[in-house]
Amino acid sequence: MIVFETKLDGQSEQYRLLDEAIRTARFVRNSCLRYWMDNKDIGRYDLNKFCAVLAKSAEFPWVSKLNSMARQASAERAWSAIARFFDNCKKSLPGKKAENAVLGFPQVKRFSKTGFPKFKRSQTHGSVEYKTCRWRLSDDRRYITFTDGFKAGTFKLWGTRDLHFYQLKQFKRVRIVRRADGYYAQFCIDQERLEKREPTGKTIGIDVGLNQFYTDSNGETVANPRHLRKSEKSLKRLQGRLSKTKKGSQNRIKFRNKLARKHLKVSRQRKDFTIKTARCVVRSNDLVAYEDLMVRNMVKNHRLAKSISEVSWSLFREWVEYSGKVFGVVTVAVPPDYTSQNCSNCGQVLKKTLSTRTHICPKCATGSIPVDTFADCGHTQNRDWNAARNILEKGLSTAGHVGTNASGETDQVRFVG
């Protein structure tokens, strides 16, 4: 499956109807979550049945305007959050306590920090997902029409993706997403994406960092663009002006939208840079090795949390793995243990602090290492370069595991472009 995204162009009244559909989908999702919390032994199909009960309820007559498949899609999203919570409990992930998975609990607030599914309340963004009916693409794939109970009508599609390359039967779902700068349609297309490339005979190890975005085993570095740091001044100014406005006023809505647009721009800059960098790395090599970092734990360091989040290591890893599947390149995640401490030339362990940026292997060997083997090592190298060489060495051995992303999944839909 691949996902293409285009922007919707319509009238203000049409956007208002889309907002109603999004709010209804959010209500169905939250209602399903509440139904699960109030009842024991509830499964996925029970939530789908509950959607029909909501549609027939005299208390919520507007729910029936939403297509039945769209209601089921909202229930599936609720169940996805529930299943993820149980899965985290089984894996005993940090902050996900297994004992919190017991249903029938009155003290819901106690689970707010343990990965428990939360109710969606945002009024500035959201989405509604349709499956195979109540929407229609034009023959030239430039217009989309919604024919459910809200009757939002026909929208023009703006984007750089050519949807006419795919048959109508390949379009399995469409999701309408509201963002700070407008409304978008995401098409889920039943098409396997594979691209050809000539083998290069090259292998590479990558050590991600904060000063540099990454350093590879060849000594090449890619600078950290620091998109958030560059926009921090304007973000603080907009945040200050927003805080001075009166709650509920039109002026507050205006500045809230400006601030959201600025954050959206930073997010897109970061994603664009990450995707292009990952694609370039994969296309240039036949094997890519990288560290299997637990970023979730690393951001608990409040001194470095902001910098780690800005450099988006997890996103970079996901796109390296996705690009590897597309281009047929082996991607290997290796344990990060001692990659910065070991000497890439002789293997001797040399403990270093984070402030030590140069690896210098001592010329005199002591301990269990034979003196005649490493007596003349004296290897001196940039710390990150040395780590990247160790990562590549692990990747070429049996130490790594292939084709698994940060969440442990091996086959996911990825956004393209």
N, C-alpha and C positions, 0 to 999 in steps of 0.2 A: 504494500500500500504506500502511496505517496500523497502528500497534501499540498495543494496549491492554494494561494491566497490572493484575492482580488478585492478592490475597494468598491463599495456600493455607492452609486450616484442616484439620488432621488430627491423628492420634495420633503419639506419639513413635516407635513402631515404623515407621510410614509414613515419617516423616522420615529414619529410618536407612536405609530402602530407597532413598529419593531420593538420599541421600548416596552410596550405592553406585553408583547410576546416574551421578551426576556424576563420581565418581572414575574410573569406567570410560570415560566420554567424554573425560576429561582424558588417560587413558592412551592411548586411540586417537589423539588429537591429537598427543601427544608421540611416539608410535611412528611415525606418518606423517612427522613432521618428521625423526626420526632416519633413516628410510628414504630420504628425499630427500637428506639430508646424505651418506649412504653410497653413493649411486648417482648417476651422471650421466644427463642427458637424461630426467629424471623429470617427467611432466606431471600435470595434475589428475586425469585418468582413471586413471592408474597408481596414484595414492593411493587411489582408490575400489576398485580391484581388490585393493590390499594390505589393505583392511579385511576383505574376505572371507577372505584368508589368515590374518589374525589370529583371526577367529572360528572357523576350523577347526583352529587350532593346539592341540595337546595341552598345550602349556606354559601357555597362558592360556585355560582352559576357561570362565572367567567372562565373557569378552568376548562370547560368543555370547548371553548374556542380554540384551545391549543390542540393540534393534531394528536391522535392517540399514540403514534410512534414517537412524536416529540416528547410526550409525557413519559413514555417508557425510557427514552434516552436520558431524561432528567433523573428517573429512578435508578438507572444504571450508573449514573455519575455518583449518586448517593451511596449505592452499594460499593462502588469502587473505593470510596473513602473509607467505608466500613471494613472492607476486605484488606485494605492497606494497613489499617490500624491493627487488625488481628495478626497480619503477617509480621508487622514490626514487633508485636508482643512475642510471637513465637521465636523470632530471631534474637530477642533480648537486646535490641538496639538501644543506645544511650537515650534515656528519657522515655523509653517505651516499656513500662513495667507490665509483666505478664499478668499480675494479679488485678490490673485495672481492666482486664477484658471481660469481667463478670457483668452480666446484664442485670437489670432490675435494681440499679443503684439510684438512690434519691439525690446524692451529692454530686451533681454533674460538674460543678465548678472544680472539684478536686482533680478532674482529668484534663483540664484545659492545657496543661503543659506536658502531656504524655502522648501526644499524637492522636487524641480523640477527635473524631469528625466534628467539625464546627459548622454552625449555621452561616449561610451567606447573607450579608446585609448590605453590601456595597450598592450604592445608587449611581455611581459614575461609570461602572463597567460591568460587563456580564456577557452571557451568551445563551443562545437557544439552538438546539441541534435537531435537524429534520433527517429522517432516514430516506426512504425511497418514494414518498408521496407528498402531496400538497406543495410541491415546488416543481418548476419546469424551466429548463434551459431552452433558449431559442436555437434555431438550426445553425446559426453562425457563432454560437457560444458567447455572444456579447451582451445578452440580456438574461435576467432571471426573474421569474414571476412566482409570487407566493399566493397560494389559493386556500389557505386554511381559514379558520374563523375570524382571524384578525384582518385578512384581506389587505395586506400591505401593498399589493400590486407589483408593478414591474420596475426593476432597477437596472441601470446600465452598469456593466462591469468594467472597472479600470484596473489595468495591471499589465505586466510584461510577459505573463505566461500565456501560451497559445493553447487554449482548451480544446480547439477544434481537432487537435491531433488524436483525441480519444473519443471512443464511441459513447453514446449516451448511457448504455447499459453498464459502462465501467464506473460511472459516478454513483457511489454507494451512499454517501451522506453529504450533507452540507450543514455547516455550522455558521450561524450569524454571530459575530463578535463585535461588541461595542467597546471602542477605545476613546482616548481623549481627543483624537483628531478625526473621528468618524466611525463608520460602520464597515465591517469587512465580512466577506464570505469565504469560508475555507472549505474547499472541495476535497473529499477523501476519494481517491481514484484507485481502482483495482488494477494496478500496474506495477510490475517489479522493475526497479530501476537498476540497470547494470550498464556500465560504461567501459569501453575498451581502452587499454593503455599498453604501451610497450614496456616490457621489463627493463629496469635500470641496473639491476645487479647491485644496488646499494641498500645498506641497512643503516638505521639511525636510532640512537637513544636520546630521549628528551628529558631534561630536568627543568620543570617549571619553577618560576621564582617570582619575587616581588620587584626587585630592581630591574630585571629583564623579564620579558614575558616568558621566554624559555631560552635555554642554552642547549645545543645538541652535541652529540659525541664528536663532531668534526670541529668544534670550537666556534661555530657560528652562533650568533645571538640575534634575537628579535626584540626590539625595544618594547617596553610596556607603554601603551598609548595613554593610559591614565585619563580616560574620558570623564570619569566622575570628578576627579580632582580639578580638571580644567573648567568644568561647569559649576563647581562648588560655589563660587562667588555669586553667580546669577541665581542659583537655586536658593541660597540663603536670603538674597534680596527679595525674591518672590515669596518665600516662606514668611519673612517678616511683614511684608505688605498684606499677606493673607491673614496673619494673626491679628492685624489691627482692624479688620473689617467686622461688621456686625453679622452674627449668625442668622442665616436665613435670608440675607439681603442679596440683591442681584450683583452687587459689587463683589461679594464673597464668592459667588458662583463663578464670576469672571476670572478672578485671580486663582481660584482653585483649578479651573480649566487650564490657565496658563502654566501653573506649576506642574500639572499632570502632563501637559504637552512637553515640557522641558525634561521631565523624568523619562518620558517615552522616547525622546530623542537620544538621551544618553544610553538607554537600554538597547535601542536599535544600533547605535554606533558600536557598542560592545559586541553585540551578536554578529554584526556584519564583519567586524575584524576577526572574531573567533572563527567563523565559518570559512572565510577566505584563507586564513592561516592554516587551519586544519586540512583543508583541501589541498593546499600547496605542499604540505608535509607529506601527505599520503601519495600524491601523484608522483613525487620525486623519489620515492623509495619503495623497495619490495617488502621491507619489514620495519615496523615502527614499534619501539619499546618505550614505555612510560611507567611512571610510578603509580601503584595502586593506593592512592592517598585517601584517607578518611577525612574529607573536607568538613563534614558535619562536626567532627570533634575539634578540628583545628580552629574553626571560627569561634570556639568558646574562649579563646585567648582574646580578650577585649582590646588589647593593645594592637593586635594585628587583624582583628576581624574585618574591619572596613577595607583594608588593603587586599586581604584574601578574597573578599566578596567582589571587589572591583575587578580583579584580574581573571575571575570566572574560570577556575581550573576545571570544575565539573563540566561546564558547558563545552570547554575545549576538548575534554576527553570524550564526551558523547559524540561530538562531530568527527573526531578522529576515527572512532569506531564505526560510525555510520558511513563515512567516506571510504573506510577500509572495505566494507561490504559492497559498496557501489563499484569500486575500482578493483576488487579482488586482491587487496593487499592485506597481509597478515598484521594484526595489531595485538600486542602483548602487554598485559598489565603485570608488573613485577612487584614483589614486596619491597617497600622503601627502606627496609632495615639496613643500616650501615652503608647506604649508597654514598653518603657524604663523608663518612669516616674512613672507609677503606681506601687504600692507595690503588689506583687503577693500573699501576705499573707492576707492583709486587704483591699487592693484597694485604699489606700490613695495616693494622687498625691504628688510626691516629685520631683520637678524640679532639673535636673542635667545637667551639661555641658558635652561635649564629653570627657574632661580630667578626669571626675569622673568615675572611673572604679568599684566602690563598691556601692551597694545600701544599705543604712542604713535608716530604717524607724524610725522616732523619737518616743520615748515612750510616750510623751505627745501629745494627740490629741487636735486639736483646730478647729475652724471654724464650719462648718455644720456637722462634724462627731461627733456622740455621744461619750462622754468621756468614758462612761462605756463599750463601745464596743471595742475600740482599745487602751485603756490606757496602756495595757501591751504588745503591739505588738513588737516593737524593733527589727523587722526582719532585719537581715544582710545577704547579699548574693552578689555574683558576679553580676555585672550589666547585662551582657549578659545572664546569667542563669535566672535571674529574668525576663528579657524580654522574653525569650523562654517559661517560664511558663505562662506568660500573653498571648502569641501568641497561645499556646495550648488551654487555656481557651476560647479565642475568637473562635478558630476553632471548639470547641465542642459546641459552641452556634450557633445562627443564624446570627452571624456577618459576616461570610465569604461567599465567593461564590466558587463553586466547579467546577473543571475541565476547567478553562480558563487560557490560558497562557498569557505571558506579552503583546502580540500583540492583544489580544482579540479574537484569533481564538481557535477553539475547536477540529479541526480534521486536522492534517497536516501530511505529509510524513516526517519521521525522518530517519536519517542515522543510520544504525545499525552496530556496531563494529568499 
